[in-house]
Amino acid sequence: MQHEQLIAKELTLPVKQVSSTIELLDSGSTVPFIARYRKEVTGGLTEVEITAIRDRSTQLRELDKRKETVLKTIKEQGKLTPALEKQIQECVSLTVLEDLYLPYRPKRRTRATIAKEKGLEPLASLILEQGQKDPRQLAEEYVNAEKEVGTVDDALDGARDVIAEWVSEHAELRSELRKLFLNHGVLASKVVAGKEEEGIKYRDYFEWSEPIKDVPSHRLLAMRRGEKEGMLYLDIQVEEEAALDIIESHFLKAKNNCAEQVKIAATDGYKRLLKPSMETELRVHMRQNADEQAIDVFAKNARELLLAPPLGQKRILGIDPGLRTGCKVVVIDNQGNLLDNTTIFPFFEQGKIESAKSTISKWVEKYKVDAIAIGNGTAGRETEQFVKSLGLKDVQVVMVNESGASIYSASDVAREEFPNHDVTVRGAISIARRLMDPLAELVKIDPKSIGVGQYQHDVDQKKLQQSLDDTVVSCVNAVGVELNTASKQLLSYVSGLGPSLAQNIVKFREENGPFKSRKELKKVPRLGEKAFEQAAGFLRIIDAKNVLDRSAVHPERYSLVEKIAKDLGEGVESLLADAKLSERVNIHKYVDEEVGLPTLKDILEELEKPGRDPREEFEAFSFTDGVNTIADLKTGMKLPGIVTNVTNFGAFVDIGVHQDGLVHISQLSNQFVSDPNEVVKVQQKVLVEVVEVDEKRNRIGLSMKTTTEPQGRKKNPGASRSKKKKSSGDFASKLSALKAKFG
């Protein structure tokens, strides 16, 4: 089966759509470009489907390379039969391929290979036939002192070793046992002797067992970490009798003495070879599944954080709070450029407090500050109260999640941006910019450092990076990028660019001034026609002379828009300025071989709201006054909060006390919840009830059961106004579901 046919079958898509998508990908087109500007070619496939096609196509091509190696190796051994070659060529799973290859794989010297060297393989074949002749009589012919087969028992021992290896390498049998282990195996965990005190954080798993198919990813990752740290011992258990029954159904075909020898060999093959092999495989399988789920959770959370509503291009005063070391204060203009910075001490000493009040008040007036962003770390709530006490009119005061700000401030990126300022100033700038545009600022930080993951350092780092890169690329291109103000980090995620071209764009911009049109991109060194094609539609020039350069309309469709405007007797600028004009367009009139209804509908939608930002509008939020530390909490309190992280076992919520509380999955809703993402998302504003406070362990238990409507996502407490939340976390979950179809 051709790759296109197989992928189409697995993803339940027409073959033509799959083959067209693969052709576009092979030509260098990116996922965002294909999804947005090649809908006619793909039949309107989504980013999720295109990504799944890309990943499965890559996987199958790697499988083809492995097949070539396997076939070559077996052929060189002179053991490649037409039937085996057909099996290898037709297999679509790496696991199946490796099972077929196992008997021919070069291996270290085993008991079976030693027996074969002694000439006992023919005896093993005779015994495996299970004829009526007594195996001891058969073995007499193979007794040979020179080959160290001194007795009949020596011969039978060697023959059984050969049979045991044949049993362990039987592809169909391995497949059946694999299913047995997956469906009926149990994962058991015990504390390592003498580690009870040292491994106290793993006490839930000191005596734990659970069916493998039911083990959630977060529990497996926790137990694996405990095992890695030497605190836990993990064991995979399966009913031995059930496994042996499967083996005997494949190899026992008589009831005689030879069959008894086969039975002994099969039991040995299972215990000594097959069971350890299955356990190793299952561990890998479980780890991969757990990684996949954890990565899926991380990608969903990262997407929500990246697409958090921006305040927009405002003048912002940013504060990185601190108690004894003071609060670092910066002011940035509406382009994110640093205007001023200082340090204030708003606590403890009256003289310094008055000076801090004066500084903030004067700067707000001097720089015409629109909003104040305060980091939510240590002393964040105290700083918020201090600023609010100043009674600043028409200035929003917003707590900002500062996770990763310290990573950014010490990075090469920050040093390059602000070489003359220390890490504290850079951190405050990052906090201010996050309020202005979270996406533009967060792309400068390794996604693993933004605090929304689940065991992110324990999972496959390559797969995690690929997933996060896909997520960031999807978000950046969905929003679009202002060409004349974007950092090279933001530009590098634009379709068709990358770090090198992004750097060239910034350098060209610095040397030649702002871009006046998209066409000028072609003057950037090394930015060729293909890169221009892929990137142009996602780049905006807000004050471009050609109004289409301000929109998401691709340059290849400018002439079409001009024709539409001409047919209406209007100019293009009028068409973009008056949304009602597009209602008069008969889009069917403009359908041709290259442009279909999907593209025309996209163009009209863009003309109605050119350069629109798909993110929600910013909403102000406030924590409960007077609740600043965990000591202020009382059971039964109902408080507004912001979801900071969603995991498979629940959600963490910031309620303004410097320690996130956990809403366990069982406390998320009055209804049963199988996936926390069905109820909450990162950055969502929720109302929670305090159900448990453990000051010693710094743990807070929260509930949304009595505070959440059945739908789970309608309330928005603490916000200045309510607005229905769009679903922006579907990309990772849908992609995960599609991948699950083909493993």
Disulfide bonds with the S-S distance in Angstrom:
none
